[in-house]
Amino acid sequence: MKEKDIDIKDEELQEEQPAEETDKTAEAESATENTETTEEAEASDEKDSLEKAQEEIAELKNQLLYKVAEFDNYRKRTLKERAELILNGGEKVITAILPILDDMERAIENGAKTDDPEVLREGMTLIHQKFIKTLESQGVSKIETEGADFDTDVHEAVAMVPGMGDDKKGKVIDCLQQGYKLNDKVIRHAKVAVGQ
């Protein structure tokens, strides 16, 4: 009986082993398929992410090229505008001064017709007043020097006058050449004599 039992158990074991091996083989094949599927999925994801990255790089390159071209156009346009401003910037001032030139030409023509110096003087005074008003309308103003304290920002001392007394010390005594400002910026310093 013992031998029969052992034989039956051996047969059962042999029958069970192939079934277990079959199960293990199936599991191994399934795991291999799952691994292959996972690897394919990962490879597919890598391709997708790589393609997305390449598309993004291409888009960023296009944006960069567009911005570079736009900036280059802006730079060229501003250089052109600046050059035009430099060439034609004085147009407003010249246009304002031309009527004064016309007045001076008329005064010269009329000066030849008269011998009265008073008429010529009156004409020149009118032209001078018109010229001063035109300059003021363009933002040009005279630097005041009469009785002013000497100021190195607006005055240029060309002479020092000694012996003028303490009340005249550091004051403008005489203006040798008038100074002018353009919109509060000194464009020509007043040349003055200063008391010492």
ChimeraX attribute file (.defattr): number of C-alpha atoms within 10 A of each C-alpha:
attribute: neighborCount
match mode: 1-to-1
recipient: residues
	/A:1	6
	/A:2	7
	/A:3	8
	/A:4	9
	/A:5	10
	/A:6	11
	/A:7	12
	/A:8	12
	/A:9	12
	/A:10	12
	/A:11	12
	/A:12	11
	/A:13	13
	/A:14	12
	/A:15	11
	/A:16	12
	/A:17	12
	/A:18	12
	/A:19	12
	/A:20	13
	/A:21	11
	/A:22	12
	/A:23	12
	/A:24	12
	/A:25	13
	/A:26	12
	/A:27	12
	/A:28	12
	/A:29	12
	/A:30	12
	/A:31	12
	/A:32	12
	/A:33	12
	/A:34	12
	/A:35	12
	/A:36	12
	/A:37	12
	/A:38	12
	/A:39	12
	/A:40	12
	/A:41	12
	/A:42	12
	/A:43	12
	/A:44	12
	/A:45	12
	/A:46	12
	/A:47	12
	/A:48	12
	/A:49	12
	/A:50	12
	/A:51	12
	/A:52	12
	/A:53	12
	/A:54	12
	/A:55	12
	/A:56	12
	/A:57	12
	/A:58	12
	/A:59	12
	/A:60	12
	/A:61	12
	/A:62	12
	/A:63	12
	/A:64	12
	/A:65	12
	/A:66	12
	/A:67	12
	/A:68	12
	/A:69	12
	/A:70	12
	/A:71	12
	/A:72	12
	/A:73	12
	/A:74	12
	/A:75	12
	/A:76	12
	/A:77	12
	/A:78	12
	/A:79	12
	/A:80	12
	/A:81	12
	/A:82	13
	/A:83	12
	/A:84	11
	/A:85	12
	/A:86	10
	/A:87	10
	/A:88	11
	/A:89	12
	/A:90	10
	/A:91	11
	/A:92	10
	/A:93	13
	/A:94	11
	/A:95	10
	/A:96	15
	/A:97	15
	/A:98	11
	/A:99	15
	/A:100	18
	/A:101	13
	/A:102	12
	/A:103	16
	/A:104	17
	/A:105	12
	/A:106	12
	/A:107	18
	/A:108	14
	/A:109	11
	/A:110	14
	/A:111	16
	/A:112	9
	/A:113	9
	/A:114	11
	/A:115	10
	/A:116	9
	/A:117	10
	/A:118	10
	/A:119	14
	/A:120	17
	/A:121	13
	/A:122	11
	/A:123	18
	/A:124	16
	/A:125	12
	/A:126	15
	/A:127	19
	/A:128	14
	/A:129	12
	/A:130	16
	/A:131	17
	/A:132	15
	/A:133	14
	/A:134	17
	/A:135	17
	/A:136	15
	/A:137	12
	/A:138	14
	/A:139	13
	/A:140	19
	/A:141	20
	/A:142	17
	/A:143	17
	/A:144	14
	/A:145	21
	/A:146	12
	/A:147	11
	/A:148	14
	/A:149	16
	/A:150	20
	/A:151	14
	/A:152	10
	/A:153	9
	/A:154	19
	/A:155	25
	/A:156	19
	/A:157	17
	/A:158	12
	/A:159	15
	/A:160	15
	/A:161	15
	/A:162	11
	/A:163	10
	/A:164	13
	/A:165	9
	/A:166	10
	/A:167	9
	/A:168	18
	/A:169	18
	/A:170	17
	/A:171	21
	/A:172	24
	/A:173	23
	/A:174	16
	/A:175	19
	/A:176	13
	/A:177	12
	/A:178	15
	/A:179	21
	/A:180	19
	/A:181	18
	/A:182	15
	/A:183	12
	/A:184	11
	/A:185	12
	/A:186	18
	/A:187	14
	/A:188	17
	/A:189	19
	/A:190	26
	/A:191	20
	/A:192	24
	/A:193	21
	/A:194	25
	/A:195	22
	/A:196	18
